[in-house]
């Protein structure tokens, strides 16, 4: 075995490696939800590849799927869509080109699968890759969404339509005009323990009755009120978090809003 291998996860094997640091199905509801989600969409082309070190184990991953089932609010039909890419639970694996290697694997599969190209949402903020690695590989920015999201594409056919964020995205927060709303999808495992704590705090400290919405289809995610898609917190019609946050971070946000 090479020191570093790229391993294809199947619904049967994903539990052997874990996802995003969650490794035990008996302890982590996050992993149980992720495996169920992966099993549901694997037949439709969802794939996860893990970066595995002989010495240090699981050190990164890339997750991608056909654009028609993308779990972001995008119109990317015909593209292979990268949902997530990450390298380096240990810092010595960062900056070694492993992220590029994972992305190139996806691009290779897209070509072989006769896709129009590859698309991905990036941002400057937390919980997403920045655009730099994709620009280096020849991707270009084709659309933007507030506050700092960018949609990038690598087109094999330059005459093909570019992917884009869903129309009306900017105005969807207004559909949740009152109170606290938490939106999540099982795609993102960082949405169980923190959400339970946030709901408890909202009720006990701020006298709020949060509405929890589980997005259980690609269409539902593609009509999310924020560009992250699979996680969002809204308060009185305004997005107050565009990505998963801790209960402590939630409290800091609420202190500013209600002071």
Order of alpha helices (4+ residues) and beta strands (2+ residues): beta-alpha-alpha-beta-beta-beta-beta-alpha-beta-alpha-beta-beta-beta-beta-alpha-beta-alpha-beta-beta-alpha
